[in-house]
Amino acid sequence: MSFHPTRPLPYGRQNITEADVAAVTASLHADYLTQGPTVAEFEKQFAQYIGAKYAVAVSNGTAALHLCALALNVRPGQRVITSPLTFAASANCVRYCGGEVHFADIDPTTGLIDLAKVRALLEVHPKGHFTGLIPVDFAGLAVNLEEVRQLATEFGLWIIQDSCHSPGGFFIDSEGQEQRCGNGNFADLAIFSFHPVKHIATGEGGMITTNSEALYHRLLRLRTHGITRDPADLSREPDGGWYMEMQELGYNYRLPDLNCALGLSQLARADAGLARRRQLAAQYDAAFAQIPGVTVLAPGRPGHAYHLYVIQVADRRELYDFLKTKQIFAQVHYIPVHRMPYYEGLGWKAGDFPLAEEYYAHCLSIPLFPTLTDEEQAYVVACVTEFVTSNEQQ
């Protein structure tokens, strides 16, 4: 192999351009570093991009999940269902409020929560036993929220859509229409992350989208200590222009203007980045279709936003270590949440969700980001092929 990368190849990487630098620099020279007009502009443009009525910028995706749980009044003893194949924050937000987390196993062909298993879980308990669902758009694959909404309506549940992996992604509804992740047509609330490896990077940051005006206004208050200055919401007559009221226990989960300036710049080329991700994924699909011993997660699925490109192999640990010697830094997404020591301490154990556990045993996320070159991608494919072929011959 004549090509060798001049830089390490991680599974994901941010793309910072001169336009991004200029946008942040301009923000630093503006009147507001935080709580200024750039925040509202980012929220407005992101809501338009997703197709939702309202958006609330917050400090990170975990804060977004926490605020959603607070806005939906999750309380101690309430039970919420999510996927075991996700980052821990999807479950932790329920625990922050004292609620109980339950899981339903995955569809191994997609990594998404299996809605048939969710239904089975709901049907063996009386209505009202569970209060909510948190479906996760895993790797960029969109959960069919129309089907989730049917379940939620039947069993009296709210929905938080975890779309951290899927801005710009969509599913096809029963009428053949594209439904963008987070557009609010089916979920009560949806959340996104702007961590550097995501489609849109702000350093750290997150966004909540909704079509509910009531939830929108409550989120704004919860984001800022539970405080409001809105005359329409005040319980007493103001005694001056400075007057404000803390009406409930909220948090400081604001996203500063300079982060939002970076987000706006990145949002302007979000579609181009998504198109490149899909192009690279199609090239991976074609290459790995020729390699026995490599299974691709949901190749060519319409609407896939490709935050991750996941393969499955028999000897995952050995491939992971081999790729590191080649300057390719793959990652595993995810250790199932119920196998984390904290959740095992709550009673979950190995074998509870065998499909998620089997998936975990073989999955590996390989490099996928818009600035990955075709030559670098071919190098990744060649290294995976070399490993798989060598192992088959042993």
QUIQUISUL-V388680 format. One record per residue. N is the residue number from 1. RES is the residue in three letters. PSI is psi in radians with two decimals (* if undefined). Layout:
[[N | RES | PSI] [N | RES | PSI]]
This chain:
[[1 | MET | 2.03] [2 | SER | -0.53] [3 | PHE | 2.39] [4 | HIS | 2.32] [5 | PRO | 2.52] [6 | THR | -0.07] [7 | ARG | 2.69] [8 | PRO | 2.58] [9 | LEU | 1.67] [10 | PRO | 3.02] [11 | TYR | -0.45] [12 | GLY | 2.67] [13 | ARG | 2.44] [14 | GLN | 2.73] [15 | ASN | 1.81] [16 | ILE | 2.11] [17 | THR | 3.00] [18 | GLU | -0.56] [19 | ALA | -0.66] [20 | ASP | -0.80] [21 | VAL | -0.74] [22 | ALA | -0.68] [23 | ALA | -0.75] [24 | VAL | -0.70] [25 | THR | -0.77] [26 | ALA | -0.68] [27 | SER | -0.65] [28 | LEU | -0.46] [29 | HIS | -0.09] [30 | ALA | 3.06] [31 | ASP | -0.48] [32 | TYR | 2.26] [33 | LEU | -0.44] [34 | THR | 2.73] [35 | GLN | 0.50] [36 | GLY | -2.97] [37 | PRO | -0.36] [38 | THR | -0.54] [39 | VAL | -0.88] [40 | ALA | -0.64] [41 | GLU | -0.70] [42 | PHE | -0.77] [43 | GLU | -0.78] [44 | LYS | -0.85] [45 | GLN | -0.60] [46 | PHE | -0.73] [47 | ALA | -0.73] [48 | GLN | -0.71] [49 | TYR | -0.75] [50 | ILE | -0.56] [51 | GLY | 0.36] [52 | ALA | 2.83] [53 | LYS | -0.66] [54 | TYR | 2.62] [55 | ALA | 2.49] [56 | VAL | 2.01] [57 | ALA | 2.39] [58 | VAL | 3.07] [59 | SER | -0.43] [60 | ASN | 3.04] [61 | GLY | -0.58] [62 | THR | -0.73] [63 | ALA | -0.67] [64 | ALA | -0.80] [65 | LEU | -0.76] [66 | HIS | -0.82] [67 | LEU | -0.64] [68 | CYS | -0.80] [69 | ALA | -0.70] [70 | LEU | -0.78] [71 | ALA | -0.49] [72 | LEU | 0.15] [73 | ASN | 0.69] [74 | VAL | 2.29] [75 | ARG | 2.86] [76 | PRO | 2.36] [77 | GLY | -0.33] [78 | GLN | 2.61] [79 | ARG | 2.31] [80 | VAL | 2.45] [81 | ILE | 2.36] [82 | THR | -3.09] [83 | SER | 2.52] [84 | PRO | -0.25] [85 | LEU | 1.47] [86 | THR | 2.98] [87 | PHE | 2.59] [88 | ALA | -0.47] [89 | ALA | -0.50] [90 | SER | -0.56] [91 | ALA | -0.65] [92 | ASN | -0.55] [93 | CYS | -0.54] [94 | VAL | -0.73] [95 | ARG | -0.60] [96 | TYR | -0.56] [97 | CYS | 0.06] [98 | GLY | 0.08] [99 | GLY | 2.97] [100 | GLU | 2.36] [101 | VAL | 2.27] [102 | HIS | 2.74] [103 | PHE | 2.68] [104 | ALA | 2.44] [105 | ASP | 2.99] [106 | ILE | 2.87] [107 | ASP | 1.99] [108 | PRO | -0.29] [109 | THR | -0.30] [110 | THR | -0.43] [111 | GLY | -0.04] [112 | LEU | 2.70] [113 | ILE | 2.40] [114 | ASP | 1.94] [115 | LEU | -0.44] [116 | ALA | -0.64] [117 | LYS | -0.58] [118 | VAL | -0.81] [119 | ARG | -0.77] [120 | ALA | -0.70] [121 | LEU | -0.75] [122 | LEU | -0.66] [123 | GLU | -0.35] [124 | VAL | 0.09] [125 | HIS | 2.70] [126 | PRO | 2.65] [127 | LYS | 2.34] [128 | GLY | -0.21] [129 | HIS | -0.69] [130 | PHE | 2.60] [131 | THR | -0.35] [132 | GLY | 2.89] [133 | LEU | 2.44] [134 | ILE | 1.47] [135 | PRO | 2.59] [136 | VAL | 2.23] [137 | ASP | 1.51] [138 | PHE | 2.28] [139 | ALA | -0.05] [140 | GLY | -0.14] [141 | LEU | 2.28] [142 | ALA | 2.28] [143 | VAL | 2.53] [144 | ASN | 1.66] [145 | LEU | -0.39] [146 | GLU | -0.77] [147 | GLU | -0.64] [148 | VAL | -0.73] [149 | ARG | -0.66] [150 | GLN | -0.76] [151 | LEU | -0.79] [152 | ALA | -0.71] [153 | THR | -0.73] [154 | GLU | -0.64] [155 | PHE | 0.11] [156 | GLY | 0.84] [157 | LEU | 2.62] [158 | TRP | 2.90] [159 | ILE | 2.20] [160 | ILE | 2.05] [161 | GLN | 2.04] [162 | ASP | 1.75] [163 | SER | 0.48] [164 | CYS | -0.51] [165 | HIS | -0.03] [166 | SER | 0.57] [167 | PRO | 2.25] [168 | GLY | -0.20] [169 | GLY | 2.90] [170 | PHE | 2.87] [171 | PHE | 2.87] [172 | ILE | 2.15] [173 | ASP | -3.10] [174 | SER | -0.27] [175 | GLU | 0.17] [176 | GLY | 0.24] [177 | GLN | 2.51] [178 | GLU | 2.25] [179 | GLN | 1.89] [180 | ARG | 2.47] [181 | CYS | 2.23] [182 | GLY | 0.17] [183 | ASN | -0.10] [184 | GLY | 0.06] [185 | ASN | -0.37] [186 | PHE | -0.63] [187 | ALA | 2.61] [188 | ASP | -0.73] [189 | LEU | 2.64] [190 | ALA | 2.65] [191 | ILE | 2.66] [192 | PHE | 2.74] [193 | SER | 2.52] [194 | PHE | 0.55] [195 | HIS | 2.64] [196 | PRO | -0.51] [197 | VAL | -0.08] [198 | LYS | 3.08] [199 | HIS | -0.71] [200 | ILE | 2.19] [201 | ALA | 2.34] [202 | THR | 0.24] [203 | GLY | -1.41] [204 | GLU | 2.70] [205 | GLY | 2.85] [206 | GLY | 3.02] [207 | MET | 2.50] [208 | ILE | 2.34] [209 | THR | 2.62] [210 | THR | 2.79] [211 | ASN | 0.10] [212 | SER | 2.05] [213 | GLU | -0.69] [214 | ALA | -0.79] [215 | LEU | -0.66] [216 | TYR | -0.86] [217 | HIS | -0.60] [218 | ARG | -0.67] [219 | LEU | -0.72] [220 | LEU | -0.71] [221 | ARG | -0.81] [222 | LEU | -0.57] [223 | ARG | -0.46] [224 | THR | 1.14] [225 | HIS | 0.17] [226 | GLY | 0.31] [227 | ILE | 2.48] [228 | THR | 2.59] [229 | ARG | -0.04] [230 | ASP | 2.07] [231 | PRO | -0.56] [232 | ALA | -0.36] [233 | ASP | -0.13] [234 | LEU | 2.51] [235 | SER | -0.29] [236 | ARG | 2.83] [237 | GLU | 2.21] [238 | PRO | 2.50] [239 | ASP | 0.28] [240 | GLY | 2.94] [241 | GLY | -0.24] [242 | TRP | -0.12] [243 | TYR | 2.42] [244 | MET | 2.83] [245 | GLU | 2.32] [246 | MET | 1.94] [247 | GLN | -0.30] [248 | GLU | 2.96] [249 | LEU | 1.90] [250 | GLY | -2.86] [251 | TYR | 2.85] [252 | ASN | 1.52] [253 | TYR | 0.53] [254 | ARG | 2.68] [255 | LEU | 2.17] [256 | PRO | 2.78] [257 | ASP | -0.67] [258 | LEU | -0.59] [259 | ASN | -0.68] [260 | CYS | -0.57] [261 | ALA | -0.75] [262 | LEU | -0.73] [263 | GLY | -0.72] [264 | LEU | -0.73] [265 | SER | -0.73] [266 | GLN | -0.66] [267 | LEU | -0.57] [268 | ALA | -0.42] [269 | ARG | 0.38] [270 | ALA | -0.73] [271 | ASP | -0.66] [272 | ALA | -0.72] [273 | GLY | -0.69] [274 | LEU | -0.71] [275 | ALA | -0.70] [276 | ARG | -0.70] [277 | ARG | -0.77] [278 | ARG | -0.62] [279 | GLN | -0.81] [280 | LEU | -0.70] [281 | ALA | -0.71] [282 | ALA | -0.65] [283 | GLN | -0.70] [284 | TYR | -0.80] [285 | ASP | -0.84] [286 | ALA | -0.70] [287 | ALA | -0.81] [288 | PHE | -0.31] [289 | ALA | -0.36] [290 | GLN | 0.04] [291 | ILE | 1.79] [292 | PRO | 2.51] [293 | GLY | -0.09] [294 | VAL | 2.14] [295 | THR | 2.33] [296 | VAL | 2.40] [297 | LEU | 2.02] [298 | ALA | 1.05] [299 | PRO | 2.41] [300 | GLY | 0.32] [301 | ARG | 2.26] [302 | PRO | 2.43] [303 | GLY | -0.08] [304 | HIS | 2.25] [305 | ALA | -0.17] [306 | TYR | 0.96] [307 | HIS | -0.71] [308 | LEU | 2.63] [309 | TYR | 1.98] [310 | VAL | 2.26] [311 | ILE | 2.83] [312 | GLN | 2.33] [313 | VAL | 2.82] [314 | ALA | -0.71] [315 | ASP | 1.18] [316 | ARG | -0.83] [317 | ARG | -0.75] [318 | GLU | -0.70] [319 | LEU | -0.74] [320 | TYR | -0.85] [321 | ASP | -0.68] [322 | PHE | -0.79] [323 | LEU | -0.61] [324 | LYS | -0.62] [325 | THR | -0.29] [326 | LYS | 0.21] [327 | GLN | 0.42] [328 | ILE | 2.05] [329 | PHE | 1.50] [330 | ALA | 3.06] [331 | GLN | 2.84] [332 | VAL | 2.20] [333 | HIS | 1.83] [334 | TYR | 2.87] [335 | ILE | 2.16] [336 | PRO | 2.39] [337 | VAL | -0.68] [338 | HIS | -0.22] [339 | ARG | -0.02] [340 | MET | 2.45] [341 | PRO | -0.63] [342 | TYR | -0.82] [343 | TYR | -0.52] [344 | GLU | -0.57] [345 | GLY | -0.32] [346 | LEU | 0.02] [347 | GLY | -0.15] [348 | TRP | 2.71] [349 | LYS | 2.93] [350 | ALA | 2.40] [351 | GLY | -0.19] [352 | ASP | -0.63] [353 | PHE | 1.37] [354 | PRO | -0.53] [355 | LEU | -0.71] [356 | ALA | -0.67] [357 | GLU | -0.70] [358 | GLU | -0.72] [359 | TYR | -0.84] [360 | TYR | -0.64] [361 | ALA | -0.30] [362 | HIS | -0.07] [363 | CYS | 2.59] [364 | LEU | 2.24] [365 | SER | 2.11] [366 | ILE | 2.91] [367 | PRO | 2.26] [368 | LEU | 1.90] [369 | PHE | 2.70] [370 | PRO | -0.49] [371 | THR | 0.05] [372 | LEU | 2.20] [373 | THR | 2.81] [374 | ASP | -0.64] [375 | GLU | -0.73] [376 | GLU | -0.70] [377 | GLN | -0.75] [378 | ALA | -0.62] [379 | TYR | -0.75] [380 | VAL | -0.82] [381 | VAL | -0.75] [382 | ALA | -0.70] [383 | CYS | -0.74] [384 | VAL | -0.75] [385 | THR | -0.77] [386 | GLU | -0.78] [387 | PHE | -0.85] [388 | VAL | -0.77] [389 | THR | -0.73] [390 | SER | -0.72] [391 | ASN | -0.62] [392 | GLU | -0.50] [393 | GLN | -0.22] [394 | GLN | *]]
